[in-house]
Amino acid sequence: MSESDQAAQITQLQQQQALMTQALVAALQGKWTGAGSVEALVYALDPGLTGTLEPLDIPVTESELDTLPKG
């Protein structure tokens, strides 16, 4: 493997790591769908998944359940 091939692979891995980090931040911020969301970043990591993910079952903390409308 040539140095240029190795450099290209390292660049790709760095980009993938950046997307994974952004996805973790989005998850911590509760951004599950839409622009800059976990879903969007997963699609950026693997465009082949576009349209194949099921709707996300967004986690809700018990404290948030108290503030949701009843009924």
DOLOMAR-289888 format. One record per atom (N, C-alpha, C): x, y, z negated; residue in one letter. Coordinates in steps of 0.2 Angstrom, whole numbers, plus 5000, padded with zeros to 4 digits. Layout:
N
XYZA
...
end
This chain:
71
500449945000M
500050005000M
500450065000M
500350115005S
500750175005S
500650225000S
501050274999E
500950324994E
500350364995E
500250375002S
499650415004S
498950375002S
498950315003D
498450265001D
498250274993D
498850264990Q
498750264982Q
498550334980Q
498750384983A
498550454981A
497850464983A
497550434988A
496850444990A
496450404985A
496650344983Q
496350304978Q
496250344971Q
496850374969I
496850414963I
496350464963I
496350504969T
495850564970T
495150534969T
495050484973Q
494350454972Q
494150434965Q
494650404962L
494450384955L
494350444950L
494750494951Q
494650554948Q
493950584949Q
493750584955Q
493050614957Q
492550574954Q
492650504954Q
492150464951Q
492150474943Q
492650484940Q
492750494933Q
492350554931Q
492450614935A
492150674934A
491350664934A
491150624939L
490450614940L
490150574934L
490550524932M
490250494926M
490250534920M
490750574919T
490750624913T
490150674914T
490050694920Q
489450744920Q
488850704919Q
488750644921A
488150604919A
488050594912A
488650584908L
488550574901L
488350634898L
488650694900V
488450764897V
487650774899V
487450754905A
486750764907A
486250724902A
486550664901A
486150614896A
486050644889A
486650674887L
486650704880L
486150764880L
486150794886Q
485650854886Q
484950844888Q
484850774889G
484150754891G
483950774898G
484450784902K
484250794909K
484250724913K
483650694914W
483650634916W
483450634924W
483050684926T
482950684933T
483050754936T
483050764942G
483150834945G
483850844947G
483950904949A
484650934950A
485150924944A
485750904945G
486150894939G
486050844934G
485550794936S
485350754931S
485750684931S
485550644926V
485850574926V
485750534933V
485050544935E
484850504941E
485250534947E
485250604948A
485650634954A
486350614954A
486650604948L
487350594947L
487550514949L
487050474947V
487050404949V
487050394956V
486550434959Y
486550434967Y
487150454970Y
487450504967A
488150534970A
488650484969A
488650444964L
489150394963L
489050334968L
488450314969D
488350264974D
487750284978D
487850314984P
487250334988P
486850284991P
487050224991G
486650164993G
486150154988G
486150174982L
485550164977L
485050214978L
485050264983T
484550314984T
483950284985T
483450304981G
482750274982G
482650204980G
483150174976T
483050104974T
482950104966T
483150164963L
483050164956L
482350174954L
482150134948E
481450134946E
481450204942E
480850234941P
480750294937P
481050274930P
481450324928L
481850314921L
481350314915L
481450274911D
481050274905D
481450314900D
481250374900I
481650424896I
481550414888I
482150414885P
482150394878P
481850464874P
481450454869V
481150504865V
481350494858V
481650534854T
481750524847T
481050534843T
481050504837E
480450504833E
480250574832E
480750624831S
480550684829S
480250724835S
480450704841E
480050734847E
479350704848E
479250644845L
478650614846L
478050654842L
478250684837D
477850724833D
477650784836D
478050814841T
477850874844T
477450864851T
477350804853L
477050784859L
476250794858L
475950814863P
475250824863P
474850754862P
474350754857K
474050694856K
473450674861K
473350614863G
472750604867G
472950594874G
end
